[in-house]
Amino acid sequence: MSRLMKRFATAPAPPVAARELTAVSADGSRLHVEVHGPDGAPAVVLAHGWTCSTHFWGAQIRELAADHRVVAYDQRGHGRSPAVAKARYSTEALADDLEAVLATALEPGERAVLAGHSMGGMTLMAAASRPRFAEHAAAALLCSTGSSRLVAESLVVPMRAGGFRTRLTGAILGSRAPLGPVTPVSRRVLRYATMGPGTAPERVAECARIVHACPRPTRVAWAHVLAELDLDAGVREMRLPTAVVAGTADRLTPIVHARALAASLPGCVGLVELAGAGHMTPVEAPEAVTAEIRKLVDAHLGKNAPGRQEPGRQETRTKLEENA
């Protein structure tokens, strides 16, 4: 077996949950929820992005579950959460589903740090004005995400910005063509579109397995929702301490989105730009993303949390991802 094949073969298995729950959303949709780590530990809730699943957060779960209670769930139609009718995919559904997960996995009044990647970050924005969000969210991490103009700002199609590029990008992202099996060609395409050029091959392969497992109807339905996304008002409702993380080589949600979020969030406590990383930052730069979650837990969970930073005091940092 070649060295490269060995690297793929020894990829860590997805973490095994301590408990599995089912949350029921406002429209009756059922959501697969996993709870990792010890009861009574500080709580972290993870919301994955478009075409992904709880497996996307594997590195964060493995690291955090030693001393945190980590809740991860499959967005509707993804992973082990059943698909729904096309009309039931919407930003309102994202907010409904998050509220259902919080009510199912957390005790009444229990606070948690919420982290969302890509569509998961949009989930937090969509839910920002909801009662259960206010009840349970102590702080938030928005990771590789944006609130509007996703297709217009995307750099997946390498041409000058304008109407033609926007239409072509929308057609590509919303295509009904099957992704098919994971192959060397499909891995190269995925890396170009969603990951930094220096991403380690085993991390590209990990993302490819996750993304290619997403059912085509789910992928297409959410693509249409994201193409029309406008959650700018939701950003202004996020009055809790919120950190922003993004890769400087992100083509799907370019760094302009992260900078706009940091400027618009009422409670932004920092913008971290990961040099050379693409869109899949929790997989590409797992240590950096996990560290930001830990900082939020340390600063904002508990009345006497050390090093508490008040909302509005924003710092910008740049980190270089290590692809060792």
C-alpha positions as CSV (number, residue, x, y, z in Angstrom):
1,M,0.0,0.0,0.0
2,S,1.4,3.4,-0.9
3,R,2.1,6.0,1.8
4,L,-0.8,8.2,0.5
5,M,-3.2,5.3,0.7
6,K,-2.0,4.5,4.2
7,R,-2.7,8.1,5.2
8,F,-6.3,7.8,3.9
9,A,-6.8,4.4,5.5
10,T,-5.7,5.6,8.9
11,A,-8.1,8.6,9.1
12,P,-9.7,8.8,12.5
13,A,-13.1,7.2,12.8
14,P,-16.0,9.6,13.7
15,P,-16.3,10.0,17.5
16,V,-18.9,7.7,19.2
17,A,-21.6,9.7,21.1
18,A,-22.2,9.1,24.7
19,R,-25.9,9.6,24.0
20,E,-28.1,10.0,20.9
21,L,-31.3,12.1,21.0
22,T,-34.0,13.1,18.6
23,A,-35.2,16.7,18.5
24,V,-38.5,17.4,16.9
25,S,-38.7,20.8,15.1
26,A,-41.7,23.1,14.8
27,D,-43.0,21.4,11.6
28,G,-42.5,17.9,13.0
29,S,-39.2,17.3,11.3
30,R,-36.9,15.0,13.2
31,L,-33.3,15.8,13.9
32,H,-30.5,13.5,14.9
33,V,-28.6,14.9,17.9
34,E,-25.4,13.5,19.5
35,V,-24.1,14.3,23.0
36,H,-20.4,13.8,23.7
37,G,-18.5,14.3,26.9
38,P,-19.3,14.3,30.6
39,D,-22.6,15.5,32.1
40,G,-22.3,18.7,34.0
41,A,-19.3,20.0,31.9
42,P,-19.5,23.3,30.1
43,A,-21.8,22.9,27.0
44,V,-20.8,23.5,23.4
45,V,-23.4,23.2,20.5
46,L,-22.0,22.6,17.0
47,A,-24.0,23.3,13.8
48,H,-22.5,22.1,10.5
49,G,-22.7,23.5,7.1
50,W,-24.2,22.7,3.7
51,T,-23.6,19.1,2.5
52,C,-21.9,18.1,5.7
53,S,-22.9,16.2,8.9
54,T,-21.9,15.8,12.5
55,H,-18.8,14.0,11.2
56,F,-17.5,17.3,10.0
57,W,-16.8,18.4,13.6
58,G,-14.9,15.2,14.4
59,A,-11.7,17.0,15.4
60,Q,-13.4,19.5,17.6
61,I,-15.5,16.8,19.3
62,R,-12.5,14.6,20.0
63,E,-10.6,17.5,21.6
64,L,-13.4,19.2,23.5
65,A,-15.3,16.2,24.8
66,A,-12.6,15.4,27.3
67,D,-13.8,18.4,29.5
68,H,-16.9,19.7,27.7
69,R,-20.4,18.4,26.9
70,V,-20.5,18.7,23.2
71,V,-23.8,18.7,21.3
72,A,-23.7,18.1,17.6
73,Y,-26.7,17.6,15.3
74,D,-27.4,16.9,11.6
75,Q,-29.2,19.7,9.8
76,R,-32.4,18.5,8.2
77,G,-31.8,16.3,5.2
78,H,-28.2,15.8,6.2
79,G,-26.5,12.8,7.9
80,R,-29.0,10.9,9.9
81,S,-31.7,13.6,9.9
82,P,-34.4,12.7,7.4
83,A,-35.1,14.7,4.3
84,V,-38.2,16.9,4.0
85,A,-40.3,18.3,1.2
86,K,-38.6,21.0,-0.8
87,A,-40.8,23.8,0.6
88,R,-39.6,23.0,4.1
89,Y,-36.0,24.0,3.5
90,S,-35.6,27.6,4.6
91,T,-33.8,29.9,7.0
92,E,-36.8,29.8,9.2
93,A,-36.5,26.1,9.3
94,L,-32.8,26.4,10.3
95,A,-33.9,28.6,13.2
96,D,-36.7,26.3,14.2
97,D,-34.4,23.3,14.2
98,L,-31.7,24.9,16.3
99,E,-34.4,25.9,18.9
100,A,-35.6,22.3,18.9
101,V,-32.0,21.0,19.5
102,L,-31.3,23.5,22.3
103,A,-34.6,22.5,24.0
104,T,-33.8,18.8,23.7
105,A,-30.2,18.7,24.6
106,L,-29.9,21.4,27.2
107,E,-31.5,22.0,30.6
108,P,-33.9,24.9,31.0
109,G,-31.8,28.1,31.3
110,E,-28.6,26.2,30.7
111,R,-26.0,28.4,28.7
112,A,-23.7,27.1,26.0
113,V,-21.2,28.3,23.4
114,L,-22.8,27.9,20.0
115,A,-20.5,27.4,17.0
116,G,-21.7,27.3,13.4
117,H,-19.7,26.6,10.2
118,S,-21.0,28.0,6.9
119,M,-24.7,27.2,6.8
120,G,-24.4,26.5,10.5
121,G,-23.3,30.1,11.1
122,M,-26.3,31.2,9.1
123,T,-28.4,29.1,11.4
124,L,-27.2,31.1,14.3
125,M,-27.9,34.4,12.5
126,A,-31.4,33.1,11.6
127,A,-32.1,32.2,15.2
128,A,-30.6,35.2,16.8
129,S,-34.0,36.8,17.7
130,R,-35.6,33.6,18.9
131,P,-36.4,33.1,22.6
132,R,-34.5,29.8,23.0
133,F,-31.4,31.3,21.4
134,A,-31.5,34.1,24.0
135,E,-32.1,31.6,26.8
136,H,-29.2,29.2,25.9
137,A,-26.6,31.1,23.9
138,A,-23.8,32.5,26.1
139,A,-21.4,33.3,23.2
140,A,-21.1,32.3,19.5
141,L,-18.5,31.5,16.9
142,L,-19.3,32.2,13.2
143,C,-16.9,30.2,11.1
144,S,-16.4,30.6,7.4
145,T,-19.8,32.1,6.8
146,G,-21.7,35.1,5.4
147,S,-25.1,36.7,5.8
148,S,-26.0,37.7,2.2
149,R,-24.7,38.0,-1.5
150,L,-23.2,34.5,-1.3
151,V,-23.4,33.8,-5.0
152,A,-22.4,37.3,-6.1
153,E,-19.3,37.3,-3.9
154,S,-18.2,33.7,-4.5
155,L,-14.8,33.3,-6.2
156,V,-15.4,29.7,-7.3
157,V,-15.7,30.8,-10.9
158,P,-12.4,32.6,-11.7
159,M,-13.6,35.6,-13.7
160,R,-14.5,39.2,-13.2
161,A,-17.4,39.9,-10.9
162,G,-20.7,40.7,-12.6
163,G,-24.1,39.3,-13.6
164,F,-22.7,36.6,-15.8
165,R,-20.4,35.2,-13.1
166,T,-23.2,35.3,-10.6
167,R,-25.5,33.4,-12.9
168,L,-22.8,30.8,-13.7
169,T,-21.9,30.4,-10.1
170,G,-25.5,29.9,-9.1
171,A,-25.9,27.3,-11.8
172,I,-22.9,25.4,-10.6
173,L,-23.7,25.4,-6.9
174,G,-27.3,24.5,-7.6
175,S,-26.6,21.9,-10.1
176,R,-28.6,18.6,-9.9
177,A,-25.7,16.6,-11.3
178,P,-24.8,13.7,-9.0
179,L,-21.4,14.1,-7.3
180,G,-20.8,10.3,-7.8
181,P,-18.1,8.4,-5.9
182,V,-15.0,10.0,-4.4
183,T,-12.2,9.8,-7.0
184,P,-8.9,11.6,-7.4
185,V,-10.6,14.0,-9.8
186,S,-13.5,14.8,-7.5
187,R,-11.0,15.4,-4.6
188,R,-9.2,17.9,-6.8
189,V,-12.4,19.7,-7.7
190,L,-13.5,19.8,-4.0
191,R,-10.1,21.1,-2.9
192,Y,-10.2,23.9,-5.5
193,A,-13.7,25.0,-4.6
194,T,-13.7,24.6,-0.8
195,M,-10.2,24.2,0.6
196,G,-6.9,26.0,0.6
197,P,-4.2,25.0,-1.9
198,G,-1.9,23.6,0.7
199,T,-4.5,21.4,2.5
200,A,-3.1,18.0,3.5
201,P,-4.4,15.2,1.2
202,E,-6.0,13.2,4.1
203,R,-8.1,16.3,5.1
204,V,-9.2,16.7,1.5
205,A,-10.2,13.1,1.5
206,E,-12.1,13.4,4.8
207,C,-14.1,16.3,3.5
208,A,-14.8,14.5,0.2
209,R,-16.3,11.5,2.0
210,I,-18.6,13.8,4.0
211,V,-19.7,16.0,1.2
212,H,-20.3,13.2,-1.3
213,A,-22.5,11.4,1.3
214,C,-25.0,14.3,1.2
215,P,-28.2,13.3,-0.7
216,R,-28.6,15.1,-4.0
217,P,-32.1,16.5,-3.3
218,T,-30.9,17.9,0.0
219,R,-27.9,19.5,-1.6
220,V,-30.0,21.1,-4.4
221,A,-32.8,22.3,-2.1
222,W,-30.4,24.1,0.3
223,A,-28.4,25.5,-2.6
224,H,-31.5,27.4,-3.7
225,V,-32.1,28.7,-0.2
226,L,-28.5,29.9,0.2
227,A,-28.6,31.6,-3.2
228,E,-31.4,33.9,-2.0
229,L,-29.9,34.4,1.5
230,D,-30.4,37.7,3.3
231,L,-29.7,37.5,7.0
232,D,-28.2,40.9,7.5
233,A,-30.9,41.7,10.0
234,G,-30.1,38.6,11.9
235,V,-26.5,39.7,12.3
236,R,-27.7,42.9,14.0
237,E,-29.7,40.8,16.4
238,M,-26.6,38.8,17.6
239,R,-26.0,40.9,20.7
240,L,-24.1,38.2,22.5
241,P,-20.2,37.9,22.5
242,T,-19.4,36.6,19.0
243,A,-16.1,35.7,17.4
244,V,-15.5,35.3,13.7
245,V,-13.1,32.9,12.0
246,A,-12.4,32.6,8.3
247,G,-9.7,31.4,5.8
248,T,-8.0,33.9,3.6
249,A,-8.2,31.5,0.7
250,D,-11.9,30.8,1.0
251,R,-13.6,30.8,-2.4
252,L,-17.1,29.9,-1.3
253,T,-17.5,32.6,1.3
254,P,-14.5,34.9,0.7
255,I,-12.9,36.8,3.5
256,V,-14.9,39.9,2.7
257,H,-17.9,38.2,4.4
258,A,-16.0,37.6,7.6
259,R,-14.8,41.2,7.7
260,A,-18.3,42.5,7.1
261,L,-19.7,40.3,9.9
262,A,-17.0,41.6,12.3
263,A,-17.9,45.2,11.4
264,S,-21.7,44.6,11.8
265,L,-21.9,42.4,14.8
266,P,-23.0,44.4,17.9
267,G,-20.9,42.1,20.2
268,C,-17.9,41.1,18.1
269,V,-15.0,40.0,20.3
270,G,-12.5,39.1,17.6
271,L,-11.9,38.3,13.9
272,V,-9.3,35.5,13.2
273,E,-8.1,35.2,9.6
274,L,-6.5,31.8,9.0
275,A,-3.8,32.5,6.3
276,G,-4.0,30.0,3.4
277,A,-7.1,28.2,4.7
278,G,-10.1,27.7,2.5
279,H,-13.8,27.3,3.4
280,M,-13.5,24.0,5.4
281,T,-11.7,25.6,8.4
282,P,-12.8,23.2,11.1
283,V,-11.1,20.4,9.1
284,E,-8.3,22.4,7.5
285,A,-7.2,24.2,10.7
286,P,-8.8,22.1,13.5
287,E,-6.5,23.3,16.3
288,A,-7.2,26.9,15.5
289,V,-11.0,26.5,15.4
290,T,-11.1,24.4,18.6
291,A,-8.9,27.0,20.4
292,E,-11.4,29.8,19.5
293,I,-14.3,27.7,20.9
294,R,-12.3,27.1,24.1
295,K,-11.6,30.8,24.5
296,L,-15.3,31.6,24.3
297,V,-16.1,28.9,26.9
298,D,-13.4,30.2,29.2
299,A,-14.5,33.8,28.9
300,H,-18.3,33.6,28.7
301,L,-19.6,30.5,30.6
302,G,-20.0,31.0,34.3
303,K,-20.4,34.2,36.3
304,N,-16.8,34.2,37.4
305,A,-15.2,33.1,34.1
306,P,-11.6,34.3,33.9
307,G,-10.5,36.7,31.3
308,R,-14.0,37.8,30.4
309,Q,-14.0,40.2,27.4
310,E,-16.9,42.6,27.0
311,P,-18.8,42.7,23.7
312,G,-17.7,45.4,21.4
313,R,-14.0,45.1,22.1
314,Q,-12.8,43.6,18.8
315,E,-9.4,42.3,17.9
316,T,-8.2,41.0,14.6
317,R,-5.6,38.2,14.5
318,T,-4.1,36.3,11.6
319,K,-2.9,32.7,12.0
320,L,-1.0,30.5,9.7
321,E,-2.5,27.0,9.3
322,E,-0.1,24.1,9.8
323,N,-0.7,21.3,7.4
324,A,1.6,18.9,9.1
